[in-house]
């Protein structure tokens, strides 16, 4: 229901004004964040590099839905990583393990090699067991 309503909303004067200033607002927010914390988190990277272009391509209101989806996915991924590495006591070691796991999960060459090895070692399809 919300998606249908969002897709049919016309561009209002406020939407046009928001679209005209979105790059300036985003740059100001990113610079303020970086000045305060001296780092760029994944959310800040998305805001700086990807969000403005996506916002300008989407109908009014759709960006809010996409952001909600992305934030939820980010929380799920973070919880999974935290669960997998919570028993590593040293914080630096934990960070290195997490970085290595994320690199392996996102690197196309590594994914391709893993798939090749899986195909070489596959035993074929399992036979169904009979109830005898």
C-alpha positions, 0 to 999 in steps of 0.5 A, spaced: 500 500 500 505 504 502 509 503 495 503 504 491 502 510 494 509 512 494 510 511 486 504 515 484 506 521 488 507 527 484 513 532 484 511 537 489 515 544 490 518 541 496 520 535 492 523 539 487 527 544 492 529 538 496 532 535 490 536 542 488 539 542 495 541 534 496 548 534 494 550 540 498 546 538 504 549 531 503 556 534 503 555 538 509 553 532 513 559 528 511 564 533 512 561 535 519 561 527 521 568 526 518 571 533 522 567 530 528 570 523 528 575 522 523 573 516 520 568 514 514 563 509 516 559 504 511 553 509 512 557 515 511 560 512 504 553 510 502 551 517 503 557 520 500 558 516 494 551 513 492 545 516 496 544 522 492 544 519 485 539 514 487 535 519 491 535 523 484 533 517 480 527 515 485 520 517 486 519 521 492 518 517 498 522 511 495 529 513 498 526 512 505 524 505 503 530 503 500 534 506 506 530 502 511 531 496 508 539 497 507 539 499 515 535 493 517 540 489 512 546 492 515 544 491 522 543 483 520 549 483 517 553 486 523 549 481 528 551 475 524 559 478 524 559 479 531 556 472 533 561 469 529 567 472 532 565 474 539 569 469 542 576 472 539 578 476 545 583 481 542 580 486 539 585 487 533 585 480 532 577 480 531 578 486 527 583 482 522 578 476 522 572 480 520 576 484 515 578 478 512 571 474 512 568 480 509 574 481 503 573 474 502 565 474 501 565 480 497 571 479 492 569 476 486 576 472 484 575 469 491 568 467 490 570 464 483 575 460 486 571 457 492 566 455 487 571 452 482 574 448 488 567 446 490 565 443 483 571 439 483 570 436 490 562 435 489 560 428 490 554 429 486 547 429 488 545 425 494 541 419 493 534 419 496 534 414 502 529 408 502 524 407 508 526 400 508 
